[in-house]
Amino acid sequence: MTTDQIRAEVNRAQKEEFIALLRSTERDGIENLINYLENKSDFFEAPAASKFHNNFEGGLCEHSLNVYKNFKNLIEMKQIELDEESIVITSLLHDLCKCNYYIKEERNRKVDGVWETYLQWTTNKSPALPLPHASRSIKMIKSYIPLKFTEELIIFYHMGPFGGEDYEYRNMMQLAFEKYPATLLFYLADTMSSYIDEKTLED
């Protein structure tokens, strides 16, 4: 098998795992959300980032599954009370805002003195919902399924200190981490996935 064929097979298996986990929640509206992901978005083809971790086709799905595994392990290790349904929903959907967000643009570069054209991932500068990253994900999720308050908190603060720079955001984040420790563990799970478990492909 070629490298591309192996990647395609991995992506297929990860998509099946992702959908099975979502279905296991039996959350109202989950089939409509799955239909959106499969038929109206590029979720299963999208990268997790344009330049950094998992910047390849299928990278977003793989990242979400990595976060699920890390988050579940941290929750169990620290004996934090959070049901499996919430672990699945927050982990798999926290980056829903990245659907239809990354596009490939043609770039030029000189290789051995010869100019060549290549494709590079970049971001859509005008997303349909002009909201910050986490808020955009929450809005999109809630258009299909209800979210519990703790789930909203986890998704809203999943970027930790990188999610906002103003004093109020930092203060509220600290309060959320103290009162709802699952929010802190999720930030750690997301960071572990991005920096330890995942790779960046060079052009």
MOHUDA-V975389 format. One record per backbone hydrogen bond with DSSP energy under -1.0 kcal/mol. NH is the residue of the N-H (numbers start at 1). CO is the residue of the C=O. If there is no record, write none. Layout:
nh=NH co=CO
nh=NH co=CO
//
This chain:
nh=6 co=2
nh=7 co=3
nh=8 co=4
nh=9 co=5
nh=10 co=6
nh=11 co=7
nh=12 co=8
nh=13 co=9
nh=14 co=10
nh=15 co=11
nh=16 co=12
nh=17 co=13
nh=18 co=14
nh=19 co=15
nh=20 co=16
nh=21 co=17
nh=22 co=18
nh=23 co=19
nh=24 co=20
nh=25 co=22
nh=26 co=23
nh=30 co=27
nh=33 co=29
nh=34 co=30
nh=35 co=31
nh=36 co=32
nh=37 co=33
nh=38 co=34
nh=39 co=35
nh=40 co=36
nh=45 co=42
nh=46 co=42
nh=48 co=54
nh=54 co=199
nh=56 co=54
nh=59 co=56
nh=60 co=46
nh=62 co=58
nh=63 co=59
nh=64 co=60
nh=65 co=61
nh=66 co=62
nh=67 co=63
nh=68 co=64
nh=69 co=65
nh=70 co=66
nh=71 co=67
nh=72 co=68
nh=73 co=69
nh=74 co=70
nh=75 co=71
nh=76 co=72
nh=77 co=73
nh=78 co=74
nh=80 co=75
nh=87 co=83
nh=88 co=84
nh=89 co=85
nh=90 co=86
nh=91 co=87
nh=92 co=88
nh=93 co=89
nh=94 co=90
nh=96 co=93
nh=98 co=95
nh=99 co=96
nh=101 co=98
nh=103 co=122
nh=105 co=120
nh=107 co=118
nh=109 co=116
nh=111 co=114
nh=114 co=111
nh=116 co=109
nh=118 co=107
nh=120 co=105
nh=122 co=103
nh=124 co=101
nh=131 co=129
nh=136 co=132
nh=137 co=133
nh=138 co=134
nh=139 co=135
nh=140 co=136
nh=141 co=137
nh=142 co=138
nh=144 co=141
nh=145 co=141
nh=152 co=148
nh=153 co=149
nh=154 co=150
nh=155 co=151
nh=156 co=152
nh=157 co=153
nh=158 co=155
nh=160 co=157
nh=162 co=159
nh=163 co=160
nh=170 co=166
nh=171 co=167
nh=172 co=168
nh=173 co=169
nh=174 co=170
nh=175 co=171
nh=176 co=172
nh=177 co=173
nh=178 co=174
nh=179 co=175
nh=180 co=176
nh=183 co=180
nh=185 co=181
nh=186 co=182
nh=187 co=183
nh=188 co=184
nh=189 co=185
nh=190 co=186
nh=191 co=187
nh=192 co=188
nh=193 co=189
nh=194 co=190
nh=195 co=191
nh=196 co=192
nh=197 co=192
//
